[in-house]
Amino acid sequence: MALFEKKNAFRKFIDSITMAVYDNPELGPEFLDQLEESLVMADVGIETSSKIIEELNKAINYKYITREREIKKELSRILEEIMDKGERNLMTEEYPLIILMIGINGGGKTTSIAKLAHMYKQKGKNVMLAAADTFRAAAAEQLQLWGDRVGVRVIKREEGADPTAVIYDAIQSAKANNVDVLICDTAGRLQNKVNLMKELEKMSKVISREWPEAARENILVLDATTGKNAVNQAEEFNGISEITGIILTKMDGTARGGISITVTDEFDMPIKFIGVGEKMEDLVPFNAHDFVEGIFDE
């Protein structure tokens, strides 16, 4: 099952395998160098690309691989092993559940919140949103619009209010109304990284104090089209808050795709969902086997 358009994502990488095998029938160092360069061009990080090529070289030598089809099969196996985090790729099934949505502005965080809310509503869950990004102008109003579209209540305060106070209000309301899933928007940028870290720490303390029995997910939203910038964001936010999973947005044809491999390898972050369009249903649960099959399926 292809989760994104190969022609705009890994298409050049797949074509490069054929060309590399044709140019280097002995599958020696020049072939591996050419393939590694193609991985980097597909937005796979240098460290991760080197690991993939090293594993592929072992397979070529141990299994006496000579054909393009066998190369693709081994690459599929290697990529799936990197990206498959087992149960960590799944959202918890424990309720009540609080989801903190983390990520920079413009990365698709708000629309991802709406899609998650829709998904849980389709499952029959009682869902509420908390507009705790009080620093960005009109952020609460934007979330309210999505809440109205999905049909869920949004807890908010005035612009510039204490975001942790919004979380507190939302928890009290959620408990009083038997909410199953509370999804919290958070600021993508404050004055500096220290302030952002302190704000997220405050939120976590309030959640632990006010609703200790609730399950937790800290989801980092990354825009796949930003490539290496998304990797930098993963590194930055991973140091601020314990990330339990990633939503990769805009994987509907404009991204090269390698970021998905890099973050799962270099930061050991499981991907929970991939955004593949603008519709509410276009938030696809991540499956490593399906994802890799989509890359190599002709």
Backbone bond lengths (Angstrom), bond angles and torsions (degrees), N, CA, C in turn:
res aa  C-N    CA-C-N  psi(-1)  N-CA   C-N-CA  omega(-1)  CA-C   N-CA-C  phi
1 M - - - 1.475 - - 1.518 108.74 -
2 A 1.320 116.74 116.10 1.467 120.46 -179.20 1.518 109.82 -78.92
3 L 1.328 117.39 124.30 1.453 121.62 -178.72 1.518 111.64 -94.95
4 F 1.308 118.67 -3.95 1.448 121.81 176.62 1.515 107.55 -158.86
5 E 1.314 116.31 165.99 1.458 120.63 -178.38 1.526 110.81 -74.59
6 K 1.321 116.09 111.25 1.466 119.87 -177.88 1.528 112.60 -59.44
7 K 1.320 116.70 -35.18 1.467 118.11 -174.48 1.524 111.85 -61.90
8 N 1.336 115.99 -24.63 1.456 119.92 179.63 1.517 113.05 -105.88
9 A 1.317 117.47 -5.18 1.450 120.67 -176.76 1.527 110.34 -112.38
10 F 1.327 116.92 -86.16 1.455 120.61 -176.90 1.531 112.25 -99.23
11 R 1.324 117.06 8.16 1.456 119.18 -175.36 1.531 112.13 -56.66
12 K 1.333 116.62 -45.46 1.465 119.79 -179.68 1.517 111.14 -64.52
13 F 1.352 115.22 -34.63 1.458 118.80 178.89 1.524 110.80 -66.15
14 I 1.334 116.40 -44.20 1.465 120.46 179.71 1.526 110.06 -62.94
15 D 1.330 115.94 -44.11 1.465 119.01 178.57 1.527 111.25 -62.23
16 S 1.328 115.96 -33.54 1.467 119.10 -177.71 1.523 111.61 -67.88
17 I 1.322 117.18 -27.73 1.470 119.62 176.95 1.523 109.74 -62.52
18 T 1.330 115.22 -47.87 1.462 119.83 179.08 1.526 110.82 -59.12
19 M 1.330 115.85 -45.63 1.465 120.34 -178.77 1.524 111.32 -65.98
20 A 1.332 116.13 -39.82 1.466 119.60 -178.90 1.520 111.44 -66.29
21 V 1.340 116.52 -40.96 1.470 119.78 177.94 1.524 109.98 -65.17
22 Y 1.336 116.41 -40.06 1.468 120.93 -179.96 1.530 110.89 -64.59
23 D 1.337 115.93 -42.21 1.468 120.13 -177.64 1.526 112.28 -75.70
24 N 1.344 116.55 -26.52 1.471 120.43 -173.74 1.527 110.00 -133.00
25 P 1.319 117.82 72.28 1.470 120.76 -175.65 1.525 113.61 -60.80
26 E 1.320 117.84 -19.35 1.464 119.90 178.73 1.522 111.34 -82.18
27 L 1.324 117.96 -9.00 1.473 123.36 179.51 1.530 111.13 54.65
28 G 1.311 115.54 44.83 1.460 120.76 -179.53 1.514 112.30 -92.76
29 P 1.347 116.21 -158.07 1.468 121.54 -176.60 1.520 114.06 -56.75
30 E 1.346 117.61 -38.27 1.465 119.52 -178.72 1.526 110.57 -64.83
31 F 1.325 117.04 -38.97 1.460 121.30 177.13 1.522 110.50 -61.50
32 L 1.323 116.40 -47.26 1.465 120.81 -178.04 1.522 111.50 -65.89
33 D 1.325 116.87 -38.63 1.471 120.42 177.56 1.520 110.48 -63.24
34 Q 1.332 115.77 -43.04 1.462 120.45 -179.75 1.526 110.79 -63.44
35 L 1.322 115.80 -40.33 1.463 120.56 -179.67 1.525 110.92 -69.43
36 E 1.331 116.39 -39.15 1.461 119.79 179.13 1.526 110.63 -64.22
37 E 1.318 116.39 -40.37 1.461 120.08 177.74 1.532 110.49 -61.84
38 S 1.325 116.68 -37.91 1.464 120.57 179.14 1.520 111.29 -66.69
39 L 1.323 117.17 -37.15 1.465 120.58 177.23 1.527 110.71 -62.97
40 V 1.318 115.78 -44.95 1.467 119.86 -179.92 1.524 110.40 -63.25
41 M 1.318 117.12 -38.55 1.461 121.06 178.50 1.532 111.58 -66.44
42 A 1.331 117.18 -22.94 1.463 121.89 177.66 1.527 111.20 -88.37
43 D 1.333 116.44 13.10 1.469 123.79 177.48 1.523 113.96 77.66
44 V 1.320 117.59 15.32 1.459 119.70 170.98 1.529 107.23 -79.12
45 G 1.332 117.44 133.74 1.453 121.17 -177.88 1.519 112.39 -62.66
46 I 1.319 115.77 157.03 1.466 120.75 -176.92 1.522 111.32 -61.91
47 E 1.344 116.86 -44.89 1.463 120.18 -179.62 1.528 111.00 -62.36
48 T 1.321 116.62 -44.58 1.465 120.74 179.95 1.516 111.07 -67.14
49 S 1.331 116.97 -40.59 1.464 120.80 178.24 1.524 110.99 -60.12
50 S 1.321 115.92 -42.37 1.471 120.08 179.15 1.527 110.93 -62.33
51 K 1.327 116.23 -40.90 1.468 120.41 178.53 1.530 110.81 -62.56
52 I 1.332 115.98 -43.64 1.466 120.17 -179.56 1.527 110.63 -62.86
53 I 1.324 116.73 -45.21 1.461 120.77 -178.69 1.529 110.96 -65.98
54 E 1.326 116.68 -38.10 1.469 120.12 177.71 1.524 111.09 -61.90
55 E 1.337 116.29 -44.52 1.470 120.22 178.94 1.523 110.79 -66.22
56 L 1.320 116.55 -39.02 1.465 119.74 178.94 1.524 111.12 -65.58
57 N 1.318 117.07 -40.01 1.463 120.95 178.78 1.532 111.14 -61.33
58 K 1.332 116.17 -40.24 1.469 119.99 176.49 1.519 110.77 -60.87
59 A 1.350 115.19 -44.93 1.465 119.23 -178.82 1.528 111.45 -64.32
60 I 1.327 116.47 -39.77 1.467 120.42 179.30 1.528 110.47 -60.89
61 N 1.326 116.38 -42.14 1.466 120.61 -177.36 1.526 112.28 -75.51
62 Y 1.328 116.70 -42.22 1.464 120.10 -175.87 1.521 112.88 -76.63
63 K 1.321 116.85 -32.04 1.463 120.47 -175.43 1.526 112.94 -106.50
64 Y 1.318 116.22 4.28 1.468 121.95 178.38 1.529 111.52 53.58
65 I 1.325 115.46 50.10 1.453 121.52 -177.64 1.527 110.53 -76.47
66 T 1.322 115.90 134.06 1.464 120.36 -179.52 1.524 113.05 -134.38
67 R 1.325 117.95 -11.93 1.459 120.63 -173.10 1.523 111.63 -108.08
68 E 1.326 113.29 151.11 1.465 120.34 178.22 1.535 110.98 -58.94
69 R 1.325 117.10 -42.08 1.464 121.06 -179.57 1.522 111.47 -60.67
70 E 1.329 115.94 -38.89 1.462 119.99 179.38 1.527 111.13 -69.71
71 I 1.340 115.83 -35.77 1.465 120.27 176.38 1.524 109.94 -59.58
72 K 1.323 116.76 -48.23 1.462 121.49 -179.43 1.531 111.24 -62.59
73 K 1.317 116.05 -38.03 1.467 120.20 179.02 1.520 110.86 -63.36
74 E 1.321 117.04 -43.64 1.460 120.61 -179.98 1.530 111.26 -69.23
75 L 1.325 116.45 -39.56 1.466 119.38 176.80 1.529 110.84 -63.08
76 S 1.320 116.49 -38.95 1.464 120.40 177.26 1.517 110.44 -59.56
77 R 1.326 115.55 -45.12 1.462 120.28 -179.76 1.530 110.96 -62.44
78 I 1.320 116.91 -44.92 1.465 121.75 -177.56 1.523 110.64 -64.04
79 L 1.335 116.59 -47.11 1.466 120.37 -178.85 1.527 111.71 -64.38
80 E 1.319 115.73 -40.58 1.472 118.89 179.59 1.519 110.79 -64.18
81 E 1.320 117.25 -39.89 1.466 120.23 178.34 1.521 111.23 -63.61
82 I 1.329 117.45 -36.61 1.460 121.42 178.89 1.525 110.93 -67.63
83 M 1.331 116.94 -43.24 1.460 121.72 -169.51 1.526 114.28 -89.97
84 D 1.311 117.10 -19.35 1.462 120.21 -177.69 1.527 109.91 -81.42
85 K 1.326 116.29 110.22 1.469 122.11 178.32 1.523 112.03 -105.22
86 G 1.317 116.45 18.00 1.459 120.26 177.14 1.524 112.01 64.44
87 E 1.310 116.30 -135.15 1.462 121.57 -177.41 1.523 112.30 -65.41
88 R 1.327 117.16 -19.49 1.467 119.62 179.35 1.522 111.75 -66.96
89 N 1.345 118.03 -19.97 1.460 120.62 175.81 1.528 112.31 -73.80
90 L 1.321 116.81 -11.64 1.459 121.50 -177.45 1.522 110.80 -100.29
91 M 1.326 116.22 147.26 1.455 120.57 171.66 1.528 108.52 -72.36
92 T 1.323 116.43 146.26 1.444 119.70 178.32 1.527 110.77 -60.46
93 E 1.319 116.57 147.52 1.462 121.62 176.69 1.524 110.90 -101.33
94 E 1.328 116.41 13.54 1.459 120.16 178.73 1.527 110.04 -89.45
95 Y 1.329 115.39 139.76 1.469 121.75 -179.77 1.524 109.01 -135.52
96 P 1.337 117.21 150.35 1.461 128.30 0.96 1.523 111.79 -67.14
97 L 1.332 114.49 154.15 1.459 121.65 -174.67 1.526 109.88 -129.08
98 I 1.333 115.70 132.10 1.465 121.27 172.64 1.526 108.43 -110.53
99 I 1.339 115.70 126.20 1.456 121.58 179.02 1.523 108.80 -113.65
100 L 1.339 116.33 116.09 1.468 120.50 172.69 1.519 108.04 -91.07
101 M 1.327 116.32 121.24 1.457 121.45 179.33 1.524 108.83 -97.26
102 I 1.328 116.06 121.32 1.460 123.07 -171.94 1.528 108.93 -122.36
103 G 1.329 116.44 143.46 1.453 120.09 176.71 1.514 111.16 153.32
104 I 1.335 115.75 164.56 1.460 119.87 -176.24 1.527 110.36 -74.49
105 N 1.324 115.34 159.96 1.459 120.56 177.12 1.527 109.90 -66.49
106 G 1.317 115.50 141.44 1.452 120.50 178.05 1.512 114.56 89.66
107 G 1.318 117.41 0.70 1.460 120.80 -177.96 1.513 114.54 -92.38
108 G 1.327 116.85 0.08 1.464 119.47 -179.18 1.515 113.73 98.43
109 K 1.330 117.20 16.96 1.467 121.20 -176.38 1.527 112.00 -65.29
110 T 1.329 116.45 -47.08 1.470 119.71 -176.12 1.523 111.85 -65.52
111 T 1.332 117.07 -44.15 1.465 119.38 178.84 1.526 111.31 -67.75
112 S 1.322 117.00 -31.66 1.467 119.91 176.44 1.531 110.53 -66.54
113 I 1.334 116.07 -37.68 1.466 120.30 176.02 1.521 109.60 -60.07
114 A 1.326 116.51 -46.00 1.464 120.56 -179.97 1.527 111.20 -61.84
115 K 1.320 116.47 -42.22 1.462 120.07 -179.61 1.525 111.30 -66.14
116 L 1.336 116.80 -39.60 1.462 119.88 176.10 1.527 111.01 -63.25
117 A 1.339 115.77 -43.88 1.461 120.03 179.28 1.526 110.28 -59.73
118 H 1.319 116.17 -43.33 1.468 120.85 177.94 1.527 110.83 -61.68
119 M 1.332 116.12 -43.78 1.459 120.44 -179.07 1.521 111.33 -60.24
120 Y 1.338 116.27 -45.46 1.468 119.17 -178.28 1.533 110.98 -70.73
121 K 1.323 116.77 -33.50 1.468 119.10 175.59 1.525 110.63 -63.58
122 Q 1.321 116.62 -39.09 1.462 120.97 178.05 1.532 111.26 -63.51
123 K 1.315 115.25 -26.09 1.468 120.19 176.94 1.525 112.11 -84.13
124 G 1.334 116.23 -0.85 1.456 119.80 179.15 1.509 114.44 87.06
125 K 1.317 117.38 15.89 1.458 121.33 -178.21 1.531 110.74 -88.45
126 N 1.327 115.33 148.68 1.461 122.39 173.80 1.524 107.55 -84.25
127 V 1.331 117.35 115.59 1.468 122.30 -169.99 1.527 110.19 -117.09
128 M 1.327 115.46 142.43 1.463 122.07 175.22 1.522 108.70 -137.04
129 L 1.346 116.17 149.33 1.460 121.86 177.63 1.517 109.96 -114.12
130 A 1.349 115.28 148.32 1.461 121.52 175.85 1.514 108.60 -122.42
131 A 1.345 116.28 122.03 1.468 121.66 -178.26 1.522 109.78 -89.40
132 A 1.336 116.25 74.46 1.463 121.08 -175.35 1.519 113.26 -91.98
133 D 1.346 117.41 7.48 1.463 120.21 168.65 1.519 106.62 -91.53
134 T 1.324 116.10 85.73 1.468 120.82 -176.08 1.526 112.33 -94.98
135 F 1.348 117.20 2.43 1.460 120.77 -176.37 1.523 112.63 -96.04
136 R 1.318 116.85 -27.25 1.466 120.00 179.84 1.523 109.74 -86.32
137 A 1.294 116.33 131.06 1.464 121.11 -178.07 1.522 110.82 -58.57
138 A 1.323 115.94 129.30 1.475 123.95 175.37 1.524 113.40 67.43
139 A 1.344 118.71 13.18 1.465 120.44 179.61 1.522 110.91 -62.45
140 A 1.336 116.72 -43.23 1.468 120.37 -179.26 1.522 111.05 -65.34
141 E 1.328 116.59 -39.69 1.458 120.31 179.47 1.526 110.94 -64.82
142 Q 1.335 115.64 -39.42 1.456 119.77 178.50 1.527 110.51 -63.82
143 L 1.329 116.39 -43.32 1.459 119.88 178.69 1.529 110.60 -65.70
144 Q 1.329 116.65 -36.65 1.463 120.16 178.12 1.530 110.89 -61.76
145 L 1.327 116.81 -40.24 1.459 120.11 178.12 1.522 111.27 -59.88
146 W 1.333 115.32 -43.43 1.464 119.37 178.23 1.525 110.56 -67.46
147 G 1.339 116.34 -39.82 1.451 119.31 177.77 1.512 112.07 -59.93
148 D 1.332 116.63 -40.25 1.464 120.81 178.10 1.528 111.06 -65.14
149 R 1.334 115.92 -39.31 1.471 119.56 179.82 1.522 111.81 -65.93
150 V 1.321 115.47 -41.16 1.461 119.79 -178.08 1.531 110.87 -79.61
151 G 1.349 115.76 -27.65 1.453 119.99 -178.63 1.510 112.98 89.72
152 V 1.344 116.48 40.46 1.468 120.33 177.76 1.521 108.87 -128.48
153 R 1.325 115.92 153.58 1.456 121.36 -178.90 1.527 110.43 -77.12
154 V 1.336 116.10 144.24 1.464 122.34 178.55 1.524 108.49 -119.97
155 I 1.324 116.11 126.63 1.461 121.91 175.42 1.523 108.38 -95.67
156 K 1.333 117.23 125.77 1.464 119.67 -177.06 1.523 109.90 -148.95
157 R 1.322 115.21 165.72 1.464 124.03 172.99 1.523 107.98 -130.07
158 E 1.318 115.34 -176.11 1.452 119.19 -179.00 1.532 110.77 -70.42
159 E 1.325 115.60 157.90 1.463 121.30 178.56 1.523 110.01 -58.98
160 G 1.336 116.52 134.91 1.455 122.07 179.93 1.512 114.16 89.48
161 A 1.338 117.49 -1.82 1.467 121.05 179.39 1.527 110.25 -70.11
162 D 1.317 115.67 165.64 1.462 121.66 177.88 1.532 108.19 -66.16
163 P 1.328 118.41 116.69 1.472 120.15 -178.19 1.521 113.09 -62.83
164 T 1.331 116.96 -33.06 1.459 119.38 178.77 1.527 110.88 -66.67
165 A 1.339 116.43 -30.85 1.464 119.91 176.31 1.530 110.59 -65.09
166 V 1.322 116.65 -34.51 1.466 120.50 176.08 1.524 110.00 -63.91
167 I 1.337 116.44 -42.91 1.463 120.91 177.81 1.527 109.97 -60.58
168 Y 1.317 115.74 -43.60 1.473 120.46 178.99 1.531 110.20 -59.68
169 D 1.327 117.00 -49.60 1.465 120.83 179.22 1.529 111.02 -57.93
170 A 1.328 115.56 -43.79 1.464 120.26 -176.92 1.526 111.23 -64.80
171 I 1.328 117.03 -39.49 1.464 120.20 179.82 1.530 110.47 -64.83
172 Q 1.327 116.39 -43.41 1.475 119.06 179.76 1.523 110.18 -62.26
173 S 1.321 116.69 -43.36 1.456 120.76 179.41 1.526 111.26 -67.26
174 A 1.326 116.14 -39.89 1.468 120.28 -179.82 1.521 111.23 -63.37
175 K 1.317 116.74 -43.16 1.461 120.13 179.20 1.526 111.06 -65.83
176 A 1.326 116.61 -40.28 1.465 120.94 -178.58 1.522 112.03 -68.60
177 N 1.331 116.84 -26.51 1.472 120.93 -175.98 1.526 113.13 -109.59
178 N 1.334 116.53 16.66 1.467 121.78 177.04 1.537 112.33 52.42
179 V 1.327 115.76 45.61 1.464 121.08 178.69 1.527 109.65 -72.85
180 D 1.331 115.88 137.24 1.465 121.08 178.04 1.524 111.69 -86.72
181 V 1.333 116.32 -39.86 1.469 121.06 -174.28 1.526 109.36 -132.90
182 L 1.323 115.90 120.19 1.458 122.51 175.27 1.522 107.86 -110.57
183 I 1.345 116.34 116.10 1.460 121.12 -178.15 1.525 108.30 -107.29
184 C 1.329 116.36 123.65 1.465 121.43 -172.24 1.524 111.47 -112.99
185 D 1.327 115.20 120.50 1.461 120.33 170.58 1.529 108.07 -74.67
186 T 1.329 117.49 145.70 1.466 121.40 177.53 1.524 109.11 -133.46
187 A 1.321 115.66 164.43 1.464 120.11 -178.01 1.520 111.14 -67.68
188 G 1.325 115.60 137.73 1.455 119.80 176.88 1.512 112.31 -86.52
189 R 1.307 115.90 -23.52 1.460 120.88 178.52 1.517 109.46 -148.84
190 L 1.329 116.38 134.95 1.457 121.38 168.23 1.527 106.54 -117.85
191 Q 1.326 116.39 -161.42 1.468 118.54 -177.54 1.526 111.28 -62.29
192 N 1.306 116.05 -36.42 1.463 119.72 178.21 1.527 109.53 -160.09
193 K 1.322 115.40 174.88 1.457 121.21 -176.31 1.525 112.15 -62.41
194 V 1.325 117.64 -36.54 1.463 121.50 -179.57 1.527 110.55 -61.88
195 N 1.342 116.61 -44.48 1.456 120.28 178.93 1.520 111.76 -63.57
196 L 1.331 115.82 -40.23 1.457 120.30 178.64 1.522 110.49 -62.85
197 M 1.306 117.28 -43.67 1.453 121.79 179.70 1.522 110.84 -62.80
198 K 1.334 116.29 -43.86 1.459 120.30 179.93 1.522 111.44 -63.39
199 E 1.329 116.39 -38.88 1.461 120.21 -179.27 1.525 110.80 -66.17
200 L 1.321 117.65 -43.91 1.461 120.82 178.52 1.526 111.35 -66.68
201 E 1.324 116.61 -36.13 1.466 120.37 176.29 1.522 110.70 -63.55
202 K 1.345 116.66 -42.42 1.462 120.86 177.62 1.526 110.74 -60.72
203 M 1.319 116.57 -43.63 1.459 120.57 179.23 1.523 111.12 -60.50
204 S 1.328 116.14 -44.99 1.463 120.74 -179.09 1.522 111.38 -62.61
205 K 1.333 116.69 -39.54 1.466 120.21 179.00 1.519 111.30 -65.58
206 V 1.326 116.79 -41.89 1.466 120.41 179.18 1.527 110.74 -65.45
207 I 1.328 116.61 -41.72 1.467 119.93 178.50 1.526 110.53 -61.88
208 S 1.327 116.37 -46.09 1.465 120.69 -179.49 1.524 111.62 -63.25
209 R 1.318 116.46 -36.01 1.460 120.50 -178.48 1.528 112.47 -78.04
210 E 1.321 115.84 -42.37 1.457 119.86 -172.46 1.531 114.22 -89.03
211 W 1.321 116.51 -24.86 1.476 119.22 -178.60 1.531 109.56 -145.30
212 P 1.337 116.19 62.54 1.464 120.08 -174.12 1.520 114.03 -63.76
213 E 1.329 116.78 -24.80 1.466 119.09 -178.03 1.529 113.06 -80.29
214 A 1.327 117.53 -8.97 1.461 120.62 -178.19 1.527 111.35 -74.94
215 A 1.333 115.91 139.77 1.464 120.85 172.25 1.528 108.53 -72.86
216 R 1.346 116.39 159.47 1.468 120.18 -174.39 1.528 111.41 -130.18
217 E 1.330 114.81 143.01 1.465 122.31 167.45 1.528 107.05 -136.97
218 N 1.326 117.22 128.46 1.463 122.79 172.79 1.531 107.24 -108.84
219 I 1.330 115.53 104.64 1.458 120.61 -171.78 1.533 110.79 -104.45
220 L 1.316 116.12 125.09 1.457 122.55 176.81 1.525 108.85 -95.07
221 V 1.331 116.36 124.53 1.454 121.88 179.04 1.524 108.76 -97.94
222 L 1.331 116.12 122.70 1.466 121.75 -178.84 1.520 110.23 -123.02
223 D 1.317 115.59 135.33 1.458 122.62 175.89 1.523 108.59 -84.39
224 A 1.337 116.95 112.08 1.463 120.93 -175.19 1.515 112.79 -65.55
225 T 1.332 117.77 -21.44 1.464 119.69 -177.98 1.517 112.49 -73.61
226 T 1.343 117.28 -14.17 1.465 119.96 -177.92 1.521 112.64 -85.33
227 G 1.329 117.55 -4.12 1.455 121.10 173.75 1.513 114.04 56.30
228 K 1.338 115.41 -120.43 1.462 120.50 -174.95 1.530 112.15 -64.71
229 N 1.332 118.28 -26.20 1.459 120.05 175.41 1.524 111.08 -62.86
230 A 1.322 116.11 -34.77 1.458 120.08 177.28 1.524 111.03 -65.87
231 V 1.329 116.47 -35.55 1.468 120.37 176.31 1.531 109.80 -64.01
232 N 1.327 116.59 -42.22 1.466 120.34 177.52 1.524 111.47 -61.88
233 Q 1.328 116.33 -39.10 1.463 120.14 177.92 1.516 111.06 -65.17
234 A 1.322 116.77 -40.87 1.461 120.67 178.82 1.522 110.25 -59.91
235 E 1.326 115.79 -42.75 1.462 120.26 179.45 1.526 110.75 -64.50
236 E 1.334 116.14 -44.10 1.457 120.89 -177.44 1.526 111.93 -65.27
237 F 1.321 116.97 -49.79 1.456 120.04 -176.54 1.521 112.52 -73.43
238 N 1.322 116.81 -27.12 1.461 119.26 177.53 1.516 110.60 -65.11
239 G 1.331 117.00 -28.89 1.451 120.46 176.95 1.510 113.27 -80.08
240 I 1.334 116.69 -15.79 1.455 120.97 -179.06 1.518 112.00 -90.97
241 S 1.305 116.39 -43.21 1.458 120.52 -174.88 1.521 109.62 -140.93
242 E 1.310 117.19 149.35 1.461 121.09 179.09 1.525 108.99 -73.67
243 I 1.321 116.04 102.39 1.450 121.60 -176.69 1.527 109.28 -79.20
244 T 1.336 116.43 128.82 1.470 120.10 178.21 1.522 112.11 -97.38
245 G 1.331 116.73 -13.31 1.452 118.62 179.24 1.508 111.92 -178.51
246 I 1.340 115.46 171.07 1.460 123.18 -176.02 1.516 110.59 -125.23
247 I 1.330 115.04 142.66 1.456 121.50 163.21 1.523 106.55 -110.07
248 L 1.324 116.64 120.38 1.464 121.81 176.68 1.522 108.34 -95.89
249 T 1.325 117.04 116.76 1.455 120.89 -178.15 1.522 111.79 -97.17
250 K 1.323 115.01 163.87 1.475 123.46 173.18 1.528 112.44 61.17
251 M 1.331 115.12 39.80 1.464 120.17 176.08 1.525 110.30 -96.75
252 D 1.334 116.13 37.27 1.457 120.61 -174.92 1.520 112.67 -107.55
253 G 1.304 117.31 26.66 1.453 119.03 172.61 1.507 115.15 129.82
254 T 1.322 118.62 -14.33 1.464 119.76 -177.51 1.520 112.33 -101.20
255 A 1.318 117.63 -13.34 1.462 120.47 -178.54 1.518 110.86 -93.59
256 R 1.320 115.63 149.99 1.456 119.40 177.61 1.517 111.40 -83.23
257 G 1.315 118.70 -18.42 1.451 121.20 167.72 1.508 117.16 97.84
258 G 1.338 118.01 -22.78 1.453 119.95 -173.95 1.515 114.75 -64.86
259 I 1.333 117.42 -24.99 1.450 121.46 178.15 1.528 111.31 -55.32
260 S 1.327 116.88 -34.50 1.463 121.06 -178.85 1.523 111.52 -62.97
261 I 1.317 116.58 -36.30 1.464 121.35 179.40 1.518 110.35 -75.68
262 T 1.325 116.28 -41.01 1.463 121.02 -175.98 1.521 112.38 -63.46
263 V 1.345 117.18 -48.35 1.471 118.91 -175.77 1.518 111.79 -66.92
264 T 1.334 117.09 -33.90 1.462 118.72 179.23 1.519 111.79 -71.47
265 D 1.322 116.05 -27.60 1.461 120.00 -179.49 1.521 112.09 -87.52
266 E 1.325 117.09 -57.66 1.461 120.68 -171.50 1.526 112.77 -70.85
267 F 1.337 117.51 -29.89 1.465 120.03 -177.08 1.523 112.65 -115.34
268 D 1.322 116.80 1.81 1.467 122.04 -179.97 1.527 110.92 52.45
269 M 1.326 116.63 38.73 1.459 121.96 179.77 1.526 110.01 -96.43
270 P 1.315 118.04 125.27 1.464 119.19 176.34 1.514 111.60 -76.72
271 I 1.303 116.97 139.25 1.465 120.96 173.21 1.527 107.77 -85.96
272 K 1.322 116.61 127.70 1.460 121.49 179.49 1.532 111.52 -92.58
273 F 1.347 115.29 -44.49 1.463 120.50 -176.95 1.518 109.94 -143.51
274 I 1.340 114.79 158.57 1.449 122.08 172.55 1.531 107.96 -125.44
275 G 1.334 116.12 129.61 1.451 121.07 175.98 1.509 109.70 -86.97
276 V 1.347 116.70 122.19 1.465 120.44 -174.44 1.524 112.38 -121.60
277 G 1.331 118.32 15.67 1.454 120.73 179.92 1.512 111.81 172.87
278 E 1.327 115.62 -173.29 1.454 121.66 -175.21 1.522 113.51 -95.09
279 K 1.330 118.17 -15.56 1.457 120.84 -177.21 1.525 110.64 -73.76
280 M 1.330 115.80 157.49 1.456 120.69 179.88 1.528 111.92 -59.75
281 E 1.318 116.03 -30.54 1.470 120.24 -178.36 1.518 112.82 -82.87
282 D 1.335 117.30 -3.05 1.468 120.99 -174.43 1.529 112.96 -87.95
283 L 1.325 115.25 38.61 1.465 121.48 171.13 1.521 105.88 -120.91
284 V 1.326 115.55 102.31 1.461 121.90 -168.99 1.526 110.47 -97.55
285 P 1.346 118.41 125.80 1.466 119.51 173.99 1.524 110.02 -57.52
286 F 1.322 115.81 134.81 1.466 119.86 -175.72 1.523 110.97 -77.89
287 N 1.312 114.70 135.42 1.454 122.56 173.87 1.522 107.31 -135.48
288 A 1.330 117.04 117.41 1.467 120.85 -173.42 1.522 112.08 -59.70
289 H 1.333 116.86 -41.67 1.466 119.55 -178.85 1.518 111.26 -64.03
290 D 1.334 117.00 -46.01 1.462 120.64 179.66 1.520 111.41 -64.54
291 F 1.330 115.54 -38.99 1.461 120.20 -179.09 1.530 110.63 -62.32
292 V 1.319 116.52 -50.58 1.464 120.49 -178.40 1.521 110.86 -67.48
293 E 1.329 116.58 -38.28 1.460 119.88 176.83 1.526 110.85 -60.05
294 G 1.347 115.78 -36.50 1.447 120.62 177.76 1.518 113.03 -65.53
295 I 1.332 115.84 -30.43 1.471 119.97 178.42 1.529 110.64 -68.66
296 F 1.330 115.94 -45.99 1.464 120.07 -170.13 1.517 114.49 -97.91
297 D 1.351 116.85 -9.44 1.461 119.50 179.79 1.516 110.03 -67.56
298 E 1.269 116.65 123.46 1.482 120.69 -176.97 1.531 110.81 -83.75
